[in-house]
Amino acid sequence: MKVSLPFLQHLGARLLHISSGEARLGLLVEDYHLQHLGYVHGGVISSLADNTGWFAVISDLPEDKTSVTIEIKVNYLKPAVKGELLAVGRLLKRGKKVAFAVVEVWQDSELVAYATGTYAVLENKGEV
């Protein structure tokens, strides 16, 4: 599966694994990912979780379908610091028009965030 996501590249995240209903993304935290207290900015974690859920969803779709985010909810459980983040996404359920995914964001052995996402299933017009 070849998908170009310029924002994800700009963020510095990379796709580590994708299989049917599962995805893993990694991100090496740099200074520009940090907020004023030295922790990873919540927007970085949210973006990482959202993209991981999206990859988990599209991994289970036929070639003529794609997806976009309808809603995402992120629970921040522990501040993340410089180091490596690992986001693990899993498709919970996919219908004809909507799919649901869960994502855990880890730093070392610590769960730093948990997200749930709702994604619209659309016709793939070939733009992505």
N, C-alpha and C positions, 0 to 999 in steps of 0.2 A: 504494500500500500504506500503510494507516494502522495503526500499532502504537504503543501507549502504553507506554513503559517508564519509570516514575517513578524507578527507581534511576539510569538513564542520565542523566536530566534532573538529578537530584541531583548526580551526578558532574560535570556541566557539559559532557558530550560531546554532539555533534550529528551526525546522519546527513547526510553531504554528497552521497553518490551511492549508488544501488543499481540494479543491472541483473542480468540472469540470471547467477547464479554469482559476482557480484562486489559488494563493498560498500566504502565509504570513510567513516570517522568522523573527526571532528576534535575536539580538545580544547585550549582555551586554558588553560595551566597557571597556576593561582593559588597564593597562599601556602598555602592549606589542602591542596594536593596534595603538598606537600613533606614529606620526612622530616627528621630531626634534623641531617643534614649539608647540607641545602639542595638535595638532588636530589629528583626526582619519586619518590614512594613506589612501590614495586614493585606494591602492590595496585591502584594507579591504572592502571598500565600493563597489568597482568593483566586488569583489568575491561574496559579499552578493547579489548584484543585479543579477549577472550572475546565481547563484544557484536558486534564487527566480524565475527568468524567466524560467529556466529549469524545476522547479517543476510545474509551471503553464502549460507548454507545455505537460509534461508527464501525467499530471492529465487528459488530454483529449485524451490520446492514448489508444488503445486496448493493452491487456497484451502481445501480440506478437511484439510490437513496443517499441522502446526507442528513445532517442535523445541525440545529442551532440551539443555543441555550434559551430556555423560557424563564427559568428561575434557578438561583443557587442560594443555599443557606450554609454559612460557615460558622462553626463553633471553634473559637480559638481557645485551646486548652492549656498551653504553656508557651511562653515567649521563645521564639527561635532566635539563634545567634549565628555568627559567621560559622560556616561549615557547609555540609552537604544536606540538602533536603531531598527526601524521596516521597513521591506521591503515588499511592496505590489506589487505582480505581476499579470498580466492579459494577457491571450492569446488573441492576436488580430485576427490572422487568421492561420489556419492550412490547408496545402495542403497534397498531397500524400508524398512529399519528403522534404518539408520545412515548418517551422512554424515561426511565428513572435510574440514576446511578448513585453510588456512595463512594466517597474518597477519604482515605486516611493520609495525612501528611506527617511524615516521621523525620526526626533528626536523631541520628544514632538509634538508640533503643527507646526514645521518648516519642509518644504521640503528641504532636504539637497542635494539630487541627483535625477536625472531622467535618466533612461537608456532604450535603445531599443536593442533588441536582435534578432538574426536570428539563428534558430536551425535546424539541419538536422534531419529528421525522418528516423530511421533505423530499421532493423529487430533486435529484442531482442534475442541475442544468450544466454541469461541467465547469463552473467558475472556480472551483477550489481544486 
